[in-house]
Amino acid sequence: MRRTSLLRSITSVLCLAFACAASGTDAPAPRTLDVRTSWIGNTFGFGEGTWTQINITAIAIAPDERVFTNAPWDESGAEASVYRDGQMLGYAGGTHGWGGSGGNAVAVNSRYVYVAVGVGNERGRLVKPSIWPPAGKQWTGVSRRDIGDLKRPVPFDGAAPGASGDLNATMKALTTDKDPRAVMARSFLSVNETDDDKRDIGGFAASDALLYVANTAIDLIEVYDAQSMQKKAQFAAPKPGKLALAADGTLWAVIESNGAHYAASGEALKDAPQLSPDSVAVDVAIDKGGRLLVAGGTGKPGPKRFNGPTGVGVDANGNVYVSCNGIGPQLGKLSASLGAMLESYSPEGALR
């Protein structure tokens, strides 16, 4: 009797539930609300790869007005990206996680984009000679990419990064290795191998013949062949930062937050303009008329002033580009995730 009563009770509950569900079909459809979604703080919202990166610490301008960028970290993996006319065109890849990171330098010539990157080994978990650094080590160096396709690494002649022993055997092994990271390794030059990530590269400048590298931590500007990536020369410079090549082959540089000018031989010239004592230079550029542009921090907010400038560049038509990240140059492990701004102005100063 108890079992029968229980079954009847369960049946009654199920019938009641079904009746309630059936009666719900006659309820009026819910009213559709008039809602509009907008984005705050990101130009493109979640744009399937078209968002603006959260930090920009370096820019380089191609003659066709494409702007190449770099930063140590971007939450979407777009540390090294390319923009034009206010649109994000793509990003390099290979600079985010799994042993990869971006950096604070980028430069272009007619064929290549040179991107400062870091290569680690995920605390020793990534093990493959010449592709990942030895356990406990970190590489900081140059990744060379095709200027027509930023995702495409372009291998160069000479030894592989961090290679030791038989270089010919190492290069042969890398050449036949189809691992995408092996292709990346053939296109990467290790400038510094360290026990940590503090030996940063502060700036690049490139011509079709030469690549200049500001090896900030060891007070050197190094000169490499732009094609083979073999080192050709170096000269002393205290804490060098961003670099810019002039048409006459001389090199402008940010040195200890001031501007400096060097002959092609590395001799320091005495014609650099004196900045005000409270200025902090962060980048330099040369326009088509030979004018020197210096991006700098400090000062008061106001029209045509910038929130934490990090870079300045000029295209072939004289248009000026300025990048900002809210705080200025990234120092040490300080993360600039306040939001990046990339602006372009006509030669006359009108916002484009």
C-alpha positions as a Markdown table, in Angstrom:
| # | Residue | x | y | z |
|---|---|---|---|---|
| 1 | Met | 0.0 | 0.0 | 0.0 |
| 2 | Arg | 2.8 | 2.4 | 0.8 |
| 3 | Arg | 4.5 | 1.7 | -2.5 |
| 4 | Thr | 1.3 | 2.2 | -4.5 |
| 5 | Ser | 0.6 | 5.5 | -2.7 |
| 6 | Leu | 4.1 | 6.7 | -3.5 |
| 7 | Leu | 3.8 | 5.8 | -7.2 |
| 8 | Arg | 0.5 | 7.6 | -7.3 |
| 9 | Ser | 2.0 | 10.7 | -5.7 |
| 10 | Ile | 4.9 | 10.7 | -8.2 |
| 11 | Thr | 2.5 | 10.3 | -11.1 |
| 12 | Ser | 0.4 | 13.2 | -9.8 |
| 13 | Val | 3.4 | 15.5 | -9.5 |
| 14 | Leu | 4.6 | 14.6 | -13.1 |
| 15 | Cys | 1.1 | 15.3 | -14.5 |
| 16 | Leu | 1.0 | 18.6 | -12.7 |
| 17 | Ala | 4.4 | 19.6 | -14.0 |
| 18 | Phe | 3.4 | 18.7 | -17.5 |
| 19 | Ala | 0.2 | 20.6 | -17.2 |
| 20 | Cys | 2.0 | 23.7 | -16.1 |
| 21 | Ala | 4.5 | 23.4 | -19.0 |
| 22 | Ala | 1.7 | 22.9 | -21.5 |
| 23 | Ser | -0.2 | 25.9 | -20.2 |
| 24 | Gly | 3.0 | 28.0 | -20.6 |
| 25 | Thr | 2.8 | 27.7 | -24.4 |
| 26 | Asp | -0.1 | 30.1 | -24.4 |
| 27 | Ala | 1.9 | 32.8 | -22.6 |
| 28 | Pro | 2.6 | 35.9 | -24.6 |
| 29 | Ala | 6.1 | 36.1 | -26.2 |
| 30 | Pro | 8.6 | 38.2 | -24.2 |
| 31 | Arg | 9.0 | 41.8 | -25.4 |
| 32 | Thr | 12.1 | 42.6 | -27.3 |
| 33 | Leu | 14.0 | 45.4 | -25.7 |
| 34 | Asp | 15.4 | 48.3 | -27.8 |
| 35 | Val | 19.1 | 47.9 | -26.9 |
| 36 | Arg | 22.3 | 49.2 | -28.5 |
| 37 | Thr | 25.7 | 47.8 | -27.6 |
| 38 | Ser | 28.8 | 50.1 | -27.7 |
| 39 | Trp | 32.4 | 49.7 | -26.7 |
| 40 | Ile | 34.3 | 51.9 | -24.3 |
| 41 | Gly | 38.1 | 52.1 | -24.4 |
| 42 | Asn | 38.7 | 50.0 | -27.5 |
| 43 | Thr | 38.2 | 51.4 | -30.9 |
| 44 | Phe | 37.0 | 48.2 | -32.5 |
| 45 | Gly | 35.5 | 46.2 | -29.7 |
| 46 | Phe | 35.9 | 42.5 | -30.0 |
| 47 | Gly | 36.7 | 42.8 | -33.7 |
| 48 | Glu | 38.1 | 39.3 | -34.5 |
| 49 | Gly | 41.7 | 40.4 | -34.8 |
| 50 | Thr | 41.1 | 44.1 | -35.6 |
| 51 | Trp | 41.4 | 45.4 | -32.0 |
| 52 | Thr | 43.9 | 48.0 | -31.0 |
| 53 | Gln | 46.7 | 46.5 | -28.8 |
| 54 | Ile | 46.8 | 47.6 | -25.2 |
| 55 | Asn | 50.3 | 48.9 | -25.3 |
| 56 | Ile | 52.6 | 50.5 | -27.9 |
| 57 | Thr | 56.3 | 51.3 | -27.0 |
| 58 | Ala | 57.8 | 51.6 | -30.5 |
| 59 | Ile | 56.7 | 52.5 | -34.0 |
| 60 | Ala | 58.2 | 52.5 | -37.5 |
| 61 | Ile | 56.6 | 54.0 | -40.6 |
| 62 | Ala | 56.8 | 52.5 | -44.1 |
| 63 | Pro | 56.7 | 54.8 | -47.1 |
| 64 | Asp | 53.1 | 53.6 | -47.9 |
| 65 | Glu | 51.9 | 54.9 | -44.5 |
| 66 | Arg | 51.7 | 51.5 | -42.8 |
| 67 | Val | 52.7 | 51.9 | -39.1 |
| 68 | Phe | 54.5 | 48.9 | -37.5 |
| 69 | Thr | 54.4 | 48.7 | -33.8 |
| 70 | Asn | 55.9 | 46.7 | -30.9 |
| 71 | Ala | 55.4 | 46.3 | -27.2 |
| 72 | Pro | 56.6 | 43.7 | -24.6 |
| 73 | Trp | 53.0 | 42.4 | -24.0 |
| 74 | Asp | 49.6 | 42.6 | -25.5 |
| 75 | Glu | 46.7 | 40.7 | -24.0 |
| 76 | Ser | 45.5 | 39.5 | -27.4 |
| 77 | Gly | 48.9 | 38.4 | -28.6 |
| 78 | Ala | 49.4 | 41.4 | -31.0 |
| 79 | Glu | 52.6 | 42.8 | -29.5 |
| 80 | Ala | 54.0 | 43.5 | -33.0 |
| 81 | Ser | 51.2 | 44.8 | -35.3 |
| 82 | Val | 50.6 | 46.9 | -38.4 |
| 83 | Tyr | 48.1 | 49.7 | -38.9 |
| 84 | Arg | 47.1 | 52.1 | -41.7 |
| 85 | Asp | 44.4 | 54.8 | -42.0 |
| 86 | Gly | 43.1 | 54.0 | -38.5 |
| 87 | Gln | 42.7 | 50.3 | -39.2 |
| 88 | Met | 44.5 | 47.3 | -37.8 |
| 89 | Leu | 45.8 | 45.2 | -40.7 |
| 90 | Gly | 47.4 | 42.3 | -38.8 |
| 91 | Tyr | 50.0 | 41.2 | -36.3 |
| 92 | Ala | 53.2 | 39.3 | -36.4 |
| 93 | Gly | 52.6 | 36.2 | -34.2 |
| 94 | Gly | 55.3 | 34.3 | -32.4 |
| 95 | Thr | 55.7 | 37.0 | -29.8 |
| 96 | His | 53.2 | 35.9 | -27.1 |
| 97 | Gly | 53.6 | 33.1 | -24.7 |
| 98 | Trp | 55.1 | 29.6 | -25.2 |
| 99 | Gly | 58.6 | 31.2 | -24.9 |
| 100 | Gly | 57.9 | 34.3 | -26.9 |
| 101 | Ser | 57.5 | 38.0 | -26.0 |
| 102 | Gly | 57.6 | 41.3 | -27.8 |
| 103 | Gly | 59.9 | 44.2 | -27.1 |
| 104 | Asn | 60.6 | 48.0 | -27.3 |
| 105 | Ala | 62.0 | 48.4 | -30.8 |
| 106 | Val | 60.9 | 48.1 | -34.4 |
| 107 | Ala | 62.4 | 49.3 | -37.7 |
| 108 | Val | 61.7 | 48.9 | -41.4 |
| 109 | Asn | 63.6 | 49.1 | -44.7 |
| 110 | Ser | 62.4 | 48.4 | -48.2 |
| 111 | Arg | 62.3 | 44.6 | -47.7 |
| 112 | Tyr | 62.0 | 43.8 | -44.0 |
| 113 | Val | 60.5 | 44.6 | -40.6 |
| 114 | Tyr | 62.9 | 44.2 | -37.7 |
| 115 | Val | 61.1 | 43.4 | -34.4 |
| 116 | Ala | 62.7 | 43.3 | -31.0 |
| 117 | Val | 61.6 | 40.1 | -29.3 |
| 118 | Gly | 62.5 | 37.9 | -26.3 |
| 119 | Val | 62.8 | 34.1 | -26.4 |
| 120 | Gly | 62.5 | 32.0 | -23.2 |
| 121 | Asn | 62.1 | 28.3 | -22.4 |
| 122 | Glu | 59.1 | 28.4 | -20.0 |
| 123 | Arg | 61.3 | 27.5 | -17.0 |
| 124 | Gly | 63.1 | 24.8 | -18.8 |
| 125 | Arg | 60.1 | 23.1 | -20.2 |
| 126 | Leu | 60.9 | 24.0 | -23.8 |
| 127 | Val | 64.0 | 22.0 | -24.9 |
| 128 | Lys | 65.5 | 22.1 | -28.4 |
| 129 | Pro | 69.0 | 23.4 | -29.1 |
| 130 | Ser | 69.1 | 26.6 | -31.2 |
| 131 | Ile | 65.3 | 27.0 | -31.0 |
| 132 | Trp | 65.0 | 27.6 | -27.2 |
| 133 | Pro | 67.7 | 29.0 | -24.9 |
| 134 | Pro | 69.3 | 26.6 | -22.4 |
| 135 | Ala | 67.5 | 26.2 | -19.0 |
| 136 | Gly | 67.9 | 29.3 | -16.9 |
| 137 | Lys | 68.8 | 31.5 | -19.9 |
| 138 | Gln | 66.9 | 34.2 | -21.8 |
| 139 | Trp | 67.5 | 35.5 | -25.4 |
| 140 | Thr | 66.8 | 39.1 | -26.4 |
| 141 | Gly | 67.2 | 39.9 | -30.1 |
| 142 | Val | 65.9 | 40.6 | -33.5 |
| 143 | Ser | 63.1 | 38.8 | -35.5 |
| 144 | Arg | 63.2 | 39.7 | -39.2 |
| 145 | Arg | 59.8 | 39.6 | -41.0 |
| 146 | Asp | 58.7 | 40.2 | -44.6 |
| 147 | Ile | 57.5 | 43.8 | -45.0 |
| 148 | Gly | 54.7 | 42.6 | -47.2 |
| 149 | Asp | 53.5 | 39.9 | -44.7 |
| 150 | Leu | 54.4 | 40.6 | -41.0 |
| 151 | Lys | 53.6 | 37.0 | -40.1 |
| 152 | Arg | 56.3 | 35.6 | -42.5 |
| 153 | Pro | 59.7 | 35.2 | -40.9 |
| 154 | Val | 62.6 | 35.7 | -43.3 |
| 155 | Pro | 65.7 | 33.5 | -42.6 |
| 156 | Phe | 69.1 | 35.0 | -43.0 |
| 157 | Asp | 72.6 | 33.6 | -43.6 |
| 158 | Gly | 75.0 | 32.8 | -40.8 |
| 159 | Ala | 74.9 | 31.1 | -37.4 |
| 160 | Ala | 71.6 | 30.3 | -35.6 |
| 161 | Pro | 70.8 | 32.1 | -32.4 |
| 162 | Gly | 72.6 | 30.9 | -29.4 |
| 163 | Ala | 74.2 | 28.1 | -31.4 |
| 164 | Ser | 77.3 | 26.4 | -30.2 |
| 165 | Gly | 79.6 | 23.7 | -31.6 |
| 166 | Asp | 79.4 | 22.8 | -35.3 |
| 167 | Leu | 77.5 | 25.8 | -36.8 |
| 168 | Asn | 77.1 | 24.1 | -40.2 |
| 169 | Ala | 75.5 | 21.1 | -38.6 |
| 170 | Thr | 73.3 | 23.3 | -36.5 |
| 171 | Met | 72.1 | 25.3 | -39.5 |
| 172 | Lys | 71.5 | 22.2 | -41.6 |
| 173 | Ala | 69.4 | 20.7 | -38.8 |
| 174 | Leu | 67.4 | 23.9 | -38.5 |
| 175 | Thr | 66.9 | 24.1 | -42.3 |
| 176 | Thr | 65.4 | 20.7 | -42.6 |
| 177 | Asp | 63.3 | 21.1 | -39.4 |
| 178 | Lys | 59.7 | 21.8 | -40.4 |
| 179 | Asp | 58.7 | 22.9 | -36.9 |
| 180 | Pro | 57.4 | 26.5 | -37.3 |
| 181 | Arg | 59.6 | 27.5 | -34.4 |
| 182 | Ala | 62.7 | 26.2 | -36.3 |
| 183 | Val | 61.7 | 28.6 | -39.2 |
| 184 | Met | 61.4 | 31.4 | -36.6 |
| 185 | Ala | 64.8 | 30.5 | -35.2 |
| 186 | Arg | 66.4 | 30.9 | -38.6 |
| 187 | Ser | 65.0 | 34.4 | -38.7 |
| 188 | Phe | 66.1 | 35.4 | -35.2 |
| 189 | Leu | 69.4 | 37.0 | -34.1 |
| 190 | Ser | 70.2 | 36.7 | -30.4 |
| 191 | Val | 71.8 | 39.9 | -29.3 |
| 192 | Asn | 72.0 | 39.1 | -25.6 |
| 193 | Glu | 71.8 | 35.8 | -23.7 |
| 194 | Thr | 71.3 | 36.4 | -20.0 |
| 195 | Asp | 70.1 | 34.7 | -16.8 |
| 196 | Asp | 67.0 | 37.0 | -16.7 |
| 197 | Asp | 65.1 | 39.3 | -19.0 |
| 198 | Lys | 66.7 | 42.6 | -18.1 |
| 199 | Arg | 69.0 | 43.2 | -21.1 |
| 200 | Asp | 66.6 | 45.1 | -23.2 |
| 201 | Ile | 67.0 | 46.5 | -26.7 |
| 202 | Gly | 66.0 | 50.1 | -26.6 |
| 203 | Gly | 65.8 | 51.0 | -30.3 |
| 204 | Phe | 66.4 | 50.1 | -34.0 |
| 205 | Ala | 67.2 | 52.0 | -37.1 |
| 206 | Ala | 67.5 | 50.4 | -40.5 |
| 207 | Ser | 68.6 | 51.2 | -44.1 |
| 208 | Asp | 68.7 | 48.6 | -46.9 |
| 209 | Ala | 72.3 | 48.0 | -46.0 |
| 210 | Leu | 72.5 | 48.3 | -42.2 |
| 211 | Leu | 70.6 | 47.6 | -39.0 |
| 212 | Tyr | 71.5 | 49.7 | -35.9 |
| 213 | Val | 70.6 | 48.1 | -32.5 |
| 214 | Ala | 70.6 | 50.0 | -29.2 |
| 215 | Asn | 71.9 | 47.5 | -26.7 |
| 216 | Thr | 70.8 | 49.6 | -23.8 |
| 217 | Ala | 71.9 | 47.5 | -20.9 |
| 218 | Ile | 75.6 | 47.3 | -22.0 |
| 219 | Asp | 75.9 | 50.9 | -23.3 |
| 220 | Leu | 76.5 | 50.0 | -26.9 |
| 221 | Ile | 75.0 | 50.8 | -30.4 |
| 222 | Glu | 75.7 | 47.8 | -32.5 |
| 223 | Val | 75.7 | 47.7 | -36.4 |
| 224 | Tyr | 74.6 | 44.6 | -38.4 |
| 225 | Asp | 74.5 | 43.8 | -42.1 |
| 226 | Ala | 70.8 | 44.1 | -42.9 |
| 227 | Gln | 70.8 | 41.1 | -45.1 |
| 228 | Ser | 73.2 | 38.5 | -43.5 |
| 229 | Met | 72.7 | 39.9 | -40.0 |
| 230 | Gln | 76.4 | 39.5 | -39.3 |
| 231 | Lys | 77.8 | 42.1 | -36.9 |
| 232 | Lys | 79.9 | 44.8 | -38.6 |
| 233 | Ala | 80.7 | 47.3 | -35.9 |
| 234 | Gln | 79.8 | 48.8 | -32.5 |
| 235 | Phe | 80.4 | 52.0 | -30.6 |
| 236 | Ala | 79.9 | 53.2 | -27.1 |
| 237 | Ala | 76.7 | 55.1 | -26.1 |
| 238 | Pro | 75.4 | 55.6 | -22.6 |
| 239 | Lys | 72.0 | 53.9 | -22.2 |
| 240 | Pro | 71.0 | 54.3 | -25.8 |
| 241 | Gly | 67.3 | 54.2 | -26.6 |
| 242 | Lys | 65.3 | 55.0 | -29.8 |
| 243 | Leu | 67.3 | 55.5 | -33.0 |
| 244 | Ala | 66.7 | 57.3 | -36.3 |
| 245 | Leu | 68.8 | 57.3 | -39.5 |
| 246 | Ala | 69.2 | 60.6 | -41.4 |
| 247 | Ala | 69.5 | 60.8 | -45.2 |
| 248 | Asp | 73.2 | 61.7 | -44.9 |
| 249 | Gly | 73.9 | 58.4 | -43.1 |
| 250 | Thr | 74.3 | 59.9 | -39.6 |
| 251 | Leu | 72.4 | 58.5 | -36.7 |
| 252 | Trp | 70.2 | 60.3 | -34.2 |
| 253 | Ala | 69.6 | 58.6 | -30.8 |
| 254 | Val | 67.9 | 59.1 | -27.5 |
| 255 | Ile | 70.8 | 59.0 | -25.0 |
| 256 | Glu | 69.9 | 59.0 | -21.3 |
| 257 | Ser | 66.6 | 60.8 | -22.1 |
| 258 | Asn | 68.4 | 63.4 | -24.3 |
| 259 | Gly | 69.0 | 63.7 | -28.0 |
| 260 | Ala | 72.4 | 62.8 | -29.5 |
| 261 | His | 73.9 | 62.7 | -33.0 |
| 262 | Tyr | 76.5 | 60.3 | -34.3 |
| 263 | Ala | 78.5 | 60.1 | -37.5 |
| 264 | Ala | 78.4 | 56.9 | -39.5 |
| 265 | Ser | 81.7 | 56.0 | -37.9 |
| 266 | Gly | 80.2 | 56.2 | -34.4 |
| 267 | Glu | 81.9 | 59.5 | -33.6 |
| 268 | Ala | 79.7 | 61.7 | -31.4 |
| 269 | Leu | 78.8 | 65.0 | -33.1 |
| 270 | Lys | 78.3 | 68.3 | -31.3 |
| 271 | Asp | 75.2 | 69.6 | -33.1 |
| 272 | Ala | 72.4 | 68.0 | -31.1 |
| 273 | Pro | 69.9 | 70.5 | -29.9 |
| 274 | Gln | 69.7 | 71.2 | -26.2 |
| 275 | Leu | 66.4 | 70.2 | -24.6 |
| 276 | Ser | 64.9 | 71.9 | -21.6 |
| 277 | Pro | 66.1 | 70.5 | -18.3 |
| 278 | Asp | 62.7 | 69.0 | -17.4 |
| 279 | Ser | 62.2 | 67.3 | -20.8 |
| 280 | Val | 62.4 | 63.5 | -21.2 |
| 281 | Ala | 63.1 | 62.5 | -24.8 |
| 282 | Val | 61.6 | 59.1 | -25.7 |
| 283 | Asp | 61.9 | 58.9 | -29.5 |
| 284 | Val | 63.4 | 60.7 | -32.5 |
| 285 | Ala | 62.5 | 60.9 | -36.2 |
| 286 | Ile | 63.7 | 62.8 | -39.3 |
| 287 | Asp | 61.1 | 64.1 | -41.8 |
| 288 | Lys | 61.6 | 64.4 | -45.5 |
| 289 | Gly | 62.8 | 68.0 | -45.1 |
| 290 | Gly | 65.5 | 67.0 | -42.7 |
| 291 | Arg | 63.8 | 68.3 | -39.6 |
| 292 | Leu | 64.4 | 66.5 | -36.3 |
| 293 | Leu | 61.3 | 65.5 | -34.4 |
| 294 | Val | 61.6 | 64.6 | -30.7 |
| 295 | Ala | 58.8 | 63.0 | -28.7 |
| 296 | Gly | 59.1 | 63.7 | -25.0 |
| 297 | Gly | 57.4 | 63.5 | -21.6 |
| 298 | Thr | 56.6 | 65.8 | -18.8 |
| 299 | Gly | 54.7 | 69.0 | -19.1 |
| 300 | Lys | 51.0 | 70.0 | -18.6 |
| 301 | Pro | 47.9 | 68.6 | -20.3 |
| 302 | Gly | 46.5 | 70.7 | -23.1 |
| 303 | Pro | 45.7 | 70.8 | -26.8 |
| 304 | Lys | 48.0 | 68.9 | -29.1 |
| 305 | Arg | 49.7 | 67.3 | -26.1 |
| 306 | Phe | 50.0 | 63.6 | -25.6 |
| 307 | Asn | 49.3 | 61.2 | -22.7 |
| 308 | Gly | 52.5 | 59.2 | -22.2 |
| 309 | Pro | 54.2 | 59.4 | -25.6 |
| 310 | Thr | 56.4 | 56.5 | -26.6 |
| 311 | Gly | 57.1 | 57.0 | -30.3 |
| 312 | Val | 57.2 | 59.4 | -33.2 |
| 313 | Gly | 57.6 | 58.7 | -36.9 |
| 314 | Val | 57.1 | 60.3 | -40.3 |
| 315 | Asp | 56.0 | 58.9 | -43.6 |
| 316 | Ala | 57.1 | 59.8 | -47.1 |
| 317 | Asn | 54.4 | 62.5 | -47.4 |
| 318 | Gly | 55.5 | 64.2 | -44.2 |
| 319 | Asn | 52.6 | 63.0 | -42.1 |
| 320 | Val | 53.6 | 62.6 | -38.4 |
| 321 | Tyr | 52.6 | 59.7 | -36.2 |
| 322 | Val | 52.7 | 59.6 | -32.4 |
| 323 | Ser | 52.1 | 56.6 | -30.1 |
| 324 | Cys | 51.1 | 56.8 | -26.5 |
| 325 | Asn | 50.4 | 54.3 | -23.7 |
| 326 | Gly | 49.4 | 56.5 | -20.8 |
| 327 | Ile | 52.7 | 56.5 | -18.8 |
| 328 | Gly | 55.5 | 56.8 | -21.4 |
| 329 | Pro | 58.5 | 54.5 | -21.9 |
| 330 | Gln | 58.2 | 51.1 | -20.2 |
| 331 | Leu | 60.8 | 50.7 | -17.5 |
| 332 | Gly | 61.8 | 47.3 | -16.1 |
| 333 | Lys | 58.9 | 45.0 | -15.6 |
| 334 | Leu | 56.3 | 47.8 | -15.3 |
| 335 | Ser | 53.3 | 46.8 | -17.3 |
| 336 | Ala | 51.7 | 49.5 | -19.4 |
| 337 | Ser | 48.1 | 48.2 | -19.8 |
| 338 | Leu | 46.4 | 51.5 | -19.6 |
| 339 | Gly | 45.4 | 51.5 | -23.3 |
| 340 | Ala | 47.4 | 52.5 | -26.4 |
| 341 | Met | 46.8 | 55.5 | -28.6 |
| 342 | Leu | 48.1 | 55.9 | -32.2 |
| 343 | Glu | 47.6 | 59.3 | -33.8 |
| 344 | Ser | 48.5 | 60.8 | -37.2 |
| 345 | Tyr | 48.8 | 64.4 | -38.1 |
| 346 | Ser | 49.3 | 66.2 | -41.4 |
| 347 | Pro | 52.6 | 68.1 | -42.0 |
| 348 | Glu | 50.8 | 71.2 | -40.9 |
| 349 | Gly | 49.7 | 69.6 | -37.6 |
| 350 | Ala | 46.0 | 68.8 | -38.4 |
| 351 | Leu | 44.7 | 65.6 | -37.0 |
| 352 | Arg | 44.2 | 63.1 | -39.7 |
